[in-house]
Amino acid sequence: MSYPQRSWDDGDVEVLGKRLWAGGVATAIVAAGIAIVGVLIISNVFELGIQTAERSGALVDNAMTIIPVCAVIAALAGTALLHLLLLTTPRPATFFSAIVLLVLVVLLLQVFLARGGIIDHIATAVLYAAIGLAIISMLSGVSRTAVRPVSASGWGGRQYDGRYDQRYGSYEQPREPYPGPYGQDERTTRYDPRGQQGGRWG
């Protein structure tokens, strides 16, 4: 379902809800894949633990399930936030990136402030940062394709003025009919015997 809304720069755009959420689901799948690969590397290759964000420094139990599920939830929550920003704010991709980045920084600080070994802190922070940055980059890209200008007739009776051509595609104004080699149809030209003043003879 698409949602026509008034948008930034006093222009009219349409948010494509199906495309936005399809991109959000795809982002969730990729984030879960990054989480699975990261857990395998940290746990099996480096034989390290993945820490929670609690001050106690406890390790995540059953990380192979918990971390990918959390990544999926984070991606879908980010999609909902992006949808809200697209409907309500100017420069929604910028605000989205800033908000999610601040949340990610708080999460990483929680990891480093918790108890535990520094190696475990670094490994956990790298994993969380990889998931968070992947969500930011992919959903920011989705936001550019999930918005389009309304039709040429405009929304609410307004005419489309072409301000979104550069980012969202091109819109060509209708061309005037081709006037022909003589500037106008000679069949409709009245002959004037006075010559050049009123006719085509002269």
Disulfide bonds with the S-S distance in Angstrom:
none
